[in-house]
Amino acid sequence: MKGMSMIFTAVSVLLTTATCAFASTTAKVYSSGYMVLAFLGFCALVVVVQLIPAIMTLIGMLKGMMKKEETMREVKVEAGE
């Protein structure tokens, strides 16, 4: 029992005195210039501008699908079904 107590004490002393690992510093996080920000902003602008026609096309397709269902109902009524 005394041996287990010594082992637990030794392990706890070793764990509490452990030092931090040597890692690189993160003091300088962002070091890019203004031109990089301007380029990334331009890329974001291109993506947003391309989303506008895509959304308009999707809305047009959905409207076309709804209109097609309405005309199909009218054809069935005229045919006497």
VEXZA-518357 format. One record per residue: x, y, z of N, C-alpha, C in turn; residue number from 1; residue in one letter; chain. Coordinates in Angstrom, 2 decimals, m for minus. Atoms other than C-alpha are relative to their C-alpha. Example, Ala and Ser with C-alpha at 12.3 -4.5 7.8 and 13.67 -1.06 7.14 Angstrom:
BEGIN
{nu: 0.89 nv: m1.19 nw: 0.00 cau: 12.30 cav: m4.50 caw: 7.80 cu: 0.90 cv: 1.20 cw: 0.00 k: 1 r: a c: A}
{nu: m0.82 nv: m1.19 nw: m0.06 cau: 13.67 cav: m1.06 caw: 7.14 cu: m0.77 cv: 1.09 cw: 0.73 k: 2 r: s c: A}
END
This chain:
BEGIN
{nu: 0.82 nv: m1.18 nw: 0.00 cau: 0.00 cav: 0.00 caw: 0.00 cu: 0.87 cv: 1.25 cw: 0.00 k: 1 r: m c: A}
{nu: m0.90 nv: m1.14 nw: m0.06 cau: 2.88 cav: 2.30 caw: 0.81 cu: 0.67 cv: 0.24 cw: m1.35 k: 2 r: k c: A}
{nu: m0.61 nv: m0.11 nw: 1.33 cau: 4.42 cav: 1.54 caw: m2.61 cu: m0.92 cv: 0.71 cw: m0.98 k: 3 r: g c: A}
{nu: 0.98 nv: m0.65 nw: 0.88 cau: 1.21 cav: 2.59 caw: m4.42 cu: m0.10 cv: 1.49 cw: 0.32 k: 4 r: m c: A}
{nu: 0.07 nv: m1.39 nw: m0.40 cau: 1.12 cav: 5.80 caw: m2.43 cu: 1.20 cv: 0.78 cw: m0.55 k: 5 r: s c: A}
{nu: m1.20 nv: m0.66 nw: 0.53 cau: 4.68 cav: 6.62 caw: m3.47 cu: m0.11 cv: 0.18 cw: m1.52 k: 6 r: m c: A}
{nu: 0.16 nv: m0.10 nw: 1.45 cau: 3.86 cav: 5.88 caw: m7.12 cu: m0.96 cv: 1.13 cw: m0.36 k: 7 r: i c: A}
{nu: 0.96 nv: m1.07 nw: 0.27 cau: 0.79 cav: 8.15 caw: m7.05 cu: 0.59 cv: 1.38 cw: 0.28 k: 8 r: f c: A}
{nu: m0.63 nv: m1.28 nw: m0.33 cau: 2.81 cav: 10.89 caw: m5.38 cu: 1.00 cv: 0.39 cw: m1.08 k: 9 r: t c: A}
{nu: m1.00 nv: m0.28 nw: 1.03 cau: 5.60 cav: 10.60 caw: m7.94 cu: m0.66 cv: 0.42 cw: m1.31 k: 10 r: a c: A}
{nu: 0.71 nv: m0.34 nw: 1.24 cau: 3.17 cav: 10.66 caw: m10.87 cu: m0.63 cv: 1.38 cw: 0.12 k: 11 r: v c: A}
{nu: 0.63 nv: m1.32 nw: m0.15 cau: 1.30 cav: 13.67 caw: m9.48 cu: 1.05 cv: 1.11 cw: m0.02 k: 12 r: s c: A}
{nu: m1.06 nv: m1.01 nw: 0.04 cau: 4.58 cav: 15.55 caw: m8.96 cu: 0.49 cv: 0.21 cw: m1.42 k: 13 r: v c: A}
{nu: m0.46 nv: m0.11 nw: 1.39 cau: 5.68 cav: 14.77 caw: m12.51 cu: m1.02 cv: 0.73 cw: m0.88 k: 14 r: l c: A}
{nu: 1.04 nv: m0.63 nw: 0.83 cau: 2.35 cav: 15.85 caw: m14.01 cu: m0.18 cv: 1.47 cw: 0.33 k: 15 r: l c: A}
{nu: 0.20 nv: m1.41 nw: m0.35 cau: 2.14 cav: 19.11 caw: m12.09 cu: 1.19 cv: 0.86 cw: m0.37 k: 16 r: t c: A}
{nu: m1.18 nv: m0.79 nw: 0.34 cau: 5.67 cav: 20.17 caw: m12.97 cu: 0.32 cv: m0.06 cw: m1.49 k: 17 r: t c: A}
{nu: m0.26 nv: 0.09 nw: 1.43 cau: 5.36 cav: 19.44 caw: m16.68 cu: m0.03 cv: 1.40 cw: m0.61 k: 18 r: a c: A}
{nu: m0.07 nv: m1.30 nw: 0.65 cau: 6.28 cav: 22.39 caw: m18.87 cu: m0.74 cv: m0.03 cw: m1.33 k: 19 r: t c: A}
{nu: 0.67 nv: m0.09 nw: 1.28 cau: 4.64 cav: 23.61 caw: m22.03 cu: 0.93 cv: m0.46 cw: m1.12 k: 20 r: c c: A}
{nu: m0.80 nv: 0.41 nw: 1.15 cau: 5.78 cav: 22.27 caw: m25.37 cu: 0.52 cv: 1.24 cw: m0.71 k: 21 r: a c: A}
{nu: m0.57 nv: m1.11 nw: 0.74 cau: 8.01 cav: 24.49 caw: m27.45 cu: m0.67 cv: 0.09 cw: m1.36 k: 22 r: f c: A}
{nu: 0.73 nv: m0.19 nw: 1.25 cau: 5.78 cav: 25.76 caw: m30.24 cu: 0.34 cv: 1.38 cw: m0.56 k: 23 r: a c: A}
{nu: m0.28 nv: m1.30 nw: 0.61 cau: 6.04 cav: 28.62 caw: m32.65 cu: m0.94 cv: 1.05 cw: 0.58 k: 24 r: s c: A}
{nu: 0.82 nv: m1.07 nw: m0.54 cau: 4.71 cav: 31.96 caw: m31.54 cu: m1.06 cv: 0.42 cw: m1.01 k: 25 r: t c: A}
{nu: 1.10 nv: m0.48 nw: 0.86 cau: 1.46 cav: 33.33 caw: m32.92 cu: m0.20 cv: 1.50 cw: 0.19 k: 26 r: t c: A}
{nu: 0.12 nv: m1.44 nw: m0.25 cau: 2.20 cav: 36.96 caw: m32.19 cu: m0.37 cv: 0.74 cw: m1.28 k: 27 r: a c: A}
{nu: 0.30 nv: m0.66 nw: 1.27 cau: 2.06 cav: 37.93 caw: m35.88 cu: m0.96 cv: m0.90 cw: m0.78 k: 28 r: k c: A}
{nu: 1.02 nv: 0.86 nw: 0.58 cau: m1.20 cav: 36.43 caw: m37.12 cu: m0.23 cv: 0.35 cw: m1.47 k: 29 r: v c: A}
{nu: 0.34 nv: m0.42 nw: 1.36 cau: m1.98 cav: 38.46 caw: m40.26 cu: 1.08 cv: 0.94 cw: m0.50 k: 30 r: y c: A}
{nu: m1.09 nv: m0.83 nw: 0.50 cau: 0.82 cav: 39.83 caw: m42.36 cu: m0.15 cv: 0.34 cw: m1.48 k: 31 r: s c: A}
{nu: 0.20 nv: m0.30 nw: 1.41 cau: m0.70 cav: 40.23 caw: m45.84 cu: m0.27 cv: 1.49 cw: m0.18 k: 32 r: s c: A}
{nu: 0.17 nv: m1.41 nw: 0.28 cau: m0.89 cav: 43.61 caw: m47.50 cu: m1.40 cv: 0.33 cw: m0.49 k: 33 r: g c: A}
{nu: 1.29 nv: m0.47 nw: 0.47 cau: m3.75 cav: 45.67 caw: m48.84 cu: m0.37 cv: m0.56 cw: m1.37 k: 34 r: y c: A}
{nu: 0.29 nv: 0.54 nw: 1.33 cau: m3.42 cav: 44.27 caw: m52.35 cu: m0.63 cv: m1.39 cw: 0.10 k: 35 r: m c: A}
{nu: 0.60 nv: 1.32 nw: m0.20 cau: m4.22 cav: 40.78 caw: m51.07 cu: m1.46 cv: 0.15 cw: 0.40 k: 36 r: v c: A}
{nu: 1.39 nv: m0.25 nw: m0.39 cau: m7.35 cav: 42.12 caw: m49.39 cu: m0.84 cv: 0.48 cw: m1.17 k: 37 r: l c: A}
{nu: 0.72 nv: m0.49 nw: 1.17 cau: m8.35 cav: 43.95 caw: m52.57 cu: m0.29 cv: m1.14 cw: m0.96 k: 38 r: a c: A}
{nu: 0.21 nv: 1.14 nw: 0.90 cau: m7.90 cav: 40.77 caw: m54.62 cu: m1.07 cv: m0.93 cw: 0.55 k: 39 r: f c: A}
{nu: 1.02 nv: 0.86 nw: m0.59 cau: m9.96 cav: 38.69 caw: m52.19 cu: m1.38 cv: 0.65 cw: m0.05 k: 40 r: l c: A}
{nu: 1.27 nv: m0.72 nw: 0.12 cau: m12.66 cav: 41.35 caw: m52.16 cu: m0.54 cv: m0.05 cw: m1.42 k: 41 r: g c: A}
{nu: 0.42 nv: 0.09 nw: 1.40 cau: m12.74 cav: 41.34 caw: m55.96 cu: m0.53 cv: m1.39 cw: m0.31 k: 42 r: f c: A}
{nu: 0.48 nv: 1.38 nw: 0.21 cau: m13.08 cav: 37.53 caw: m55.97 cu: m1.37 cv: m0.20 cw: 0.62 k: 43 r: c c: A}
{nu: 1.31 nv: 0.10 nw: m0.64 cau: m15.98 cav: 37.77 caw: m53.51 cu: m1.06 cv: 0.74 cw: m0.80 k: 44 r: a c: A}
{nu: 0.93 nv: m0.76 nw: 0.82 cau: m17.61 cav: 40.41 caw: m55.68 cu: m0.40 cv: m0.77 cw: m1.26 k: 45 r: l c: A}
{nu: 0.30 nv: 0.80 nw: 1.19 cau: m17.37 cav: 38.18 caw: m58.76 cu: m0.96 cv: m1.13 cw: 0.34 k: 46 r: v c: A}
{nu: 0.89 nv: 1.09 nw: m0.40 cau: m19.01 cav: 35.30 caw: m56.89 cu: m1.41 cv: 0.52 cw: 0.26 k: 47 r: v c: A}
{nu: 1.32 nv: m0.55 nw: m0.30 cau: m21.87 cav: 37.49 caw: m55.64 cu: m0.71 cv: 0.44 cw: m1.27 k: 48 r: v c: A}
{nu: 0.61 nv: m0.46 nw: 1.25 cau: m22.46 cav: 39.00 caw: m59.09 cu: m0.48 cv: m1.20 cw: m0.83 k: 49 r: v c: A}
{nu: 0.43 nv: 1.19 nw: 0.74 cau: m22.67 cav: 35.50 caw: m60.59 cu: m1.17 cv: m0.69 cw: 0.66 k: 50 r: q c: A}
{nu: 1.14 nv: 0.61 nw: m0.68 cau: m25.19 cav: 34.42 caw: m57.97 cu: m1.32 cv: 0.65 cw: m0.40 k: 51 r: l c: A}
{nu: 1.24 nv: m0.71 nw: 0.33 cau: m27.74 cav: 37.04 caw: m59.05 cu: m0.68 cv: m0.61 cw: m1.22 k: 52 r: i c: A}
{nu: 0.68 nv: 0.63 nw: 1.13 cau: m28.43 cav: 35.60 caw: m62.55 cu: m0.39 cv: m1.45 cw: 0.27 k: 53 r: p c: A}
{nu: 0.33 nv: 1.39 nw: m0.31 cau: m28.36 cav: 32.07 caw: m61.16 cu: m1.31 cv: m0.08 cw: 0.79 k: 54 r: a c: A}
{nu: 1.24 nv: m0.01 nw: m0.78 cau: m31.09 cav: 32.91 caw: m58.64 cu: m1.18 cv: 0.40 cw: m0.87 k: 55 r: i c: A}
{nu: 1.08 nv: m0.42 nw: 0.90 cau: m33.13 cav: 34.70 caw: m61.31 cu: m0.40 cv: m1.15 cw: m0.93 k: 56 r: m c: A}
{nu: 0.30 nv: 1.14 nw: 0.86 cau: m32.86 cav: 31.65 caw: m63.59 cu: m0.76 cv: m1.07 cw: 0.76 k: 57 r: t c: A}
{nu: 0.69 nv: 0.99 nw: m0.82 cau: m33.94 cav: 29.34 caw: m60.78 cu: m1.45 cv: 0.41 cw: 0.23 k: 58 r: l c: A}
{nu: 1.37 nv: m0.48 nw: m0.20 cau: m36.98 cav: 31.51 caw: m60.07 cu: m0.81 cv: m0.14 cw: m1.29 k: 59 r: i c: A}
{nu: 0.69 nv: 0.15 nw: 1.28 cau: m37.86 cav: 31.53 caw: m63.77 cu: m0.35 cv: m1.45 cw: m0.30 k: 60 r: g c: A}
{nu: 0.29 nv: 1.42 nw: 0.21 cau: m37.60 cav: 27.75 caw: m63.95 cu: m1.15 cv: m0.46 cw: 0.88 k: 61 r: m c: A}
{nu: 1.08 nv: 0.39 nw: m0.89 cau: m39.86 cav: 27.35 caw: m60.93 cu: m1.33 cv: 0.57 cw: m0.47 k: 62 r: l c: A}
{nu: 1.23 nv: m0.59 nw: 0.53 cau: m42.41 cav: 29.76 caw: m62.40 cu: m0.47 cv: m0.76 cw: m1.24 k: 63 r: k c: A}
{nu: 0.35 nv: 0.77 nw: 1.19 cau: m42.28 cav: 27.83 caw: m65.68 cu: m0.61 cv: m1.35 cw: 0.34 k: 64 r: g c: A}
{nu: 0.55 nv: 1.29 nw: m0.41 cau: m42.92 cav: 24.56 caw: m63.91 cu: m1.42 cv: 0.17 cw: 0.53 k: 65 r: m c: A}
{nu: 1.34 nv: m0.24 nw: m0.53 cau: m45.93 cav: 26.02 caw: m62.09 cu: m0.97 cv: 0.34 cw: m1.13 k: 66 r: m c: A}
{nu: 0.85 nv: m0.37 nw: 1.12 cau: m47.29 cav: 27.50 caw: m65.32 cu: m0.33 cv: m1.22 cw: m0.84 k: 67 r: k c: A}
{nu: 0.23 nv: 1.20 nw: 0.80 cau: m46.90 cav: 24.17 caw: m67.13 cu: m1.07 cv: m0.87 cw: 0.65 k: 68 r: k c: A}
{nu: 1.03 nv: 0.79 nw: m0.68 cau: m48.99 cav: 22.40 caw: m64.47 cu: m1.38 cv: 0.62 cw: m0.20 k: 69 r: e c: A}
{nu: 1.29 nv: m0.67 nw: 0.19 cau: m51.75 cav: 25.01 caw: m64.85 cu: m0.52 cv: m0.23 cw: m1.41 k: 70 r: e c: A}
{nu: 0.45 nv: 0.21 nw: 1.37 cau: m51.85 cav: 24.65 caw: m68.65 cu: m0.38 cv: m1.45 cw: m0.23 k: 71 r: t c: A}
{nu: 0.37 nv: 1.41 nw: 0.14 cau: m51.94 cav: 20.85 caw: m68.35 cu: m1.40 cv: m0.23 cw: 0.57 k: 72 r: m c: A}
{nu: 1.33 nv: 0.14 nw: m0.57 cau: m55.03 cav: 21.15 caw: m66.12 cu: m1.05 cv: 0.57 cw: m0.95 k: 73 r: r c: A}
{nu: 0.94 nv: m0.61 nw: 0.93 cau: m56.71 cav: 23.45 caw: m68.65 cu: m0.23 cv: m0.91 cw: m1.21 k: 74 r: e c: A}
{nu: 0.13 nv: 0.89 nw: 1.17 cau: m56.04 cav: 20.99 caw: m71.50 cu: m0.87 cv: m1.20 cw: 0.36 k: 75 r: v c: A}
{nu: 0.82 nv: 1.14 nw: m0.41 cau: m57.56 cav: 18.13 caw: m69.51 cu: m1.47 cv: 0.39 cw: 0.12 k: 76 r: k c: A}
{nu: 1.40 nv: m0.45 nw: m0.14 cau: m60.71 cav: 20.18 caw: m68.79 cu: m0.61 cv: 0.17 cw: m1.37 k: 77 r: v c: A}
{nu: 0.52 nv: m0.22 nw: 1.34 cau: m61.10 cav: 21.12 caw: m72.47 cu: m0.21 cv: m1.31 cw: m0.74 k: 78 r: e c: A}
{nu: 0.14 nv: 1.29 nw: 0.66 cau: m60.64 cav: 17.51 caw: m73.57 cu: m1.17 cv: m0.80 cw: 0.55 k: 79 r: a c: A}
{nu: 1.16 nv: 0.65 nw: m0.57 cau: m63.51 cav: 16.47 caw: m71.33 cu: 0.34 cv: m1.10 cw: 0.97 k: 80 r: g c: A}
{nu: m0.39 nv: 1.04 nw: m0.97 cau: m61.63 cav: 14.32 caw: m68.86 cu: m0.39 cv: 0.36 cw: 1.39 k: 81 r: e c: A}
END
